[in-house]
Amino acid sequence: QSAMLIPKKNLITVYERLFNDGVMVAKKDFNATKHPELETVPNLQVIKALQSLKSRGYVKEQFAWRHYYWSLTNEGIDFLRNYLHLPAEIVPATLKRQAKPEPPRPAKGFFRGDDRPRRDDRDRSDREGYRRDGGKRVGAGSNFEPQFVSICVDRGGAGFGRGRGANPSNN
């Protein structure tokens, strides 16, 4: 197996983007002249650089629908932090805390200040008759006795497939 030589400038570009985002995606297209997110780096070099990181356990790889998906492991974060000479305060976007979620809305209605009754409090009497048929039992009666009729293709009955059924008297 021959190793691929990747210019250090391109390798640093790939590593910086991977460290900033914490994840990287590349289409399995070895002939693409550039990676969609990294305009100056060929797609093949991105794939090979990340395969190298994967072999050392620095990224996890997932492949689906002709795309590679890589995510940094904790060891990969440490490796890239040392390689790129970054301080410990800088972390990938996948490890940054999200903004606090919105406070819950008031229980008055769907929208703030809405005086309409909630969906649970609405009158459903018009649907009761439709669903339960006024309390009557719906379905097959107690005297329902289904009969199943067997049609044999060998005896000239209707059948599926090609040709006609075989005539039993000719056998």
HELIX and SHEET records of a PDB file:
HELIX    1   1 LYS A    8  ASP A   21  1                                  14    
HELIX    2   2 ASN A   43  SER A   55  1                                  13    
HELIX    3   3 ASN A   74  TYR A   83  1                                  10    
HELIX    4   4 ALA A   93  LEU A   95  5                                   3    
HELIX    5   5 ARG A  119  ASP A  121  5                                   3    
HELIX    6   6 SER A  125  ARG A  132  1                                   8    
HELIX    7   7 ASP A  133  GLY A  135  5                                   3    
HELIX    8   8 VAL A  153  ARG A  155  5                                   3    
HELIX    9   9 PRO A  168  ASN A  170  5                                   3    
SHEET    1   A 3 VAL A  23  LYS A  27  0                                        
SHEET    2   A 3 HIS A  67  LEU A  72 -1                                        
SHEET    3   A 3 VAL A  59  ALA A  64 -1                                        
END                                                                             
